[in-house]
Amino acid sequence: MEKSKKSTVVAELKDSLNKATSCVALDFERVPMSTFTPFRKDCANENVKMVVVKNSLAKIAAKNTPFEGVAPLLKGMTCLVLTMGADQVAGAKVVKKFAKVDKNIIVKGGMIDGALLNVAQVEALADLPSKEELQAKLLATMLAVPQNFVRLLNAVPQNFVQLLNAYKGKLEEA
């Protein structure tokens, strides 16, 4: 590869690493193209960028980025799956989905928020709900207390009205 092409690849990868919210490193040595193509398409649909580049160029690009610590994972045939959106678990979810389909997709590790993750931690990350789901659960929990309080406040007058209606009915019968 020409030096100018190498510098372009490094610059593009550095830009992607600076914009990414999480990273998963994969060994894809024995992955057939029949799995790789749908994997790429699914990544694109989930705002996840899949990058296959020489390890030496990836190490150079990773310097002075939030994913500088991913360098030890760059051995052998490596593919970087970069989550580009706000949902930091999207990349790990796509990887987990396709790792079930093809056992040749081997997770080496990953990084999120400056922390290097091992294989088990990447799998745990994939099992987490998305940021939107967590926000919805938090909002539901926060709204539950005031809603229950309002129901409790409404119950007293409501029960009193029901009591008056029952008393009224009793008087009309007599």
N, C-alpha and C positions, 0 to 999 in steps of 0.2 A: 504494500500500500504506500502511496506517495505521502511525503511529509505533510503536504497541504491538506490532503484528505484526512490524515490522522489528526491534525490540529482541529479540523472542522468537526470530526466525530467527538473528540474530547470536549470541545466547546459546547456542542449540542447536549452531550451527556451531562456535563457540569450544570448546564442550565436546567435540565430535567431533574437532576438531583437536588438542586436548590429549590425547585418548585414542589417536589414530592413531599408527601406527608408520612409515608412509610415505604419500606423496601423489603422484598423477600428475594433471597438468592436461591436459585434452583440448579440442580444438575439435570441436564436434558440430553445426555449423551445417547441414550437408547430410545428416545421418544420418536415414534414414527410421525411422518408428516400428516397422517390421517388424524392424529390427536393434536398436533401442533397448530394446524390451521384453525380449527374451531376454538382452540385455546386463545389464539391471537384475537379472533373476532369477539370472543366473550370479554377479553381484557378491554378492547376498544369500547364495547358497549357499557362497561362499568367505570369508565374514566380511569382506567389503569393502563399504564404504558409498559410494554414488554420490550426489553432491550437485550439484544445479543451482540456483544462486542468483545474484542480481545481483552483478556484480564489485565494486561499491562496498561492498556488505554483506560480501562475502567478504574484502575488504581490511581492513575494520574488525574482523571476527572473527579474522583471522589475527594481528593485533597481539598481542604478548606471548604467543605460542604457539611451539612448536618449528617451525612452518611459516610463520613471519613472512616468510621469504625467497621465498615463492611469489607474492608480490604482483606482481612484474614479468610473470608469466605470465597474469595476470588481465586480458586484453584480448580484446574480441570475445566471441562466445558460448563460454563456458567451463564445463566440467563438471569437478568435482574427484572423483577416485577415491581414497578413503581406506582404507588397509588397517588394520583394527581389531584383528586378531589378532597373535600373536607372529611369524607368518611374514611378514616384511617384503616379500617378493617377490610375494605373492599378487595384489595389485592390478595390478602390472605384467604379470603372467602373463595375467590376465583381459583386460586392455587389448590385449595383443599378439594373443591368440586372436581377439578380435573385430575388430581392425584388419586381420587377414588376411581375414576374412569380408566386411567392408565398408571399402573404401578411403577412405570419407568420414570415418572416425574418424581424426583427426589428433592425434598426441601433440605437445603444446607443450613439455613438460618435466616435471620432478618434483622431489621432495625426499625425502631419507632421511638420518637422523642429522644434521640441520642443514646438509647439503650440497645445493646446488641442482644438479640434473641436467639435461643437455641431452637431446635426442631419442635420440642414439646411446647415451648412458649408461642411459636408461630401458630401451631395447631390450636392452642388456647385462644389466641387472638382471633382466629377464624371463627371460633364459636361465640364470640362476643356479639351482642346485637349492634346494629348500626347506631351512629350518633343520633339520628332522627328518632329511632325507636327508644333510646335511652332518654332523650329529651321528652318524648311523649309520656313515658312512664313516670318521670319526675313531675311533670305537669299534672298528671292524673293524681299522683300522691299528694301534691301540694293543694290541689283543688278539693280533695276528698274531705279534709278537715272542715273547711268553711261550709261545704255542702251539707255535711252531717249536722253542723251547728245550726244552719238555717232550717233544716228539717226538724230538728229538736225544738227550735223556737216556734215553728209553725204547728207543731203537734199540740201544744197547750191550747191555743185558741180553737184549733180544729176539734179537739176532744170536747172542749166546752160547748161548741156549737152543736156537736152530735148529742151531747147530754141534754141541751135545751130542746132539740128536735124530738128526742125520745120523750121528754117530759111533756112537750106540747101534744105529742101523739097520745100519751096516756090520759091527758086532760080531755082531749076530744073524744076518747072512747067512753069516758065516764059521764 
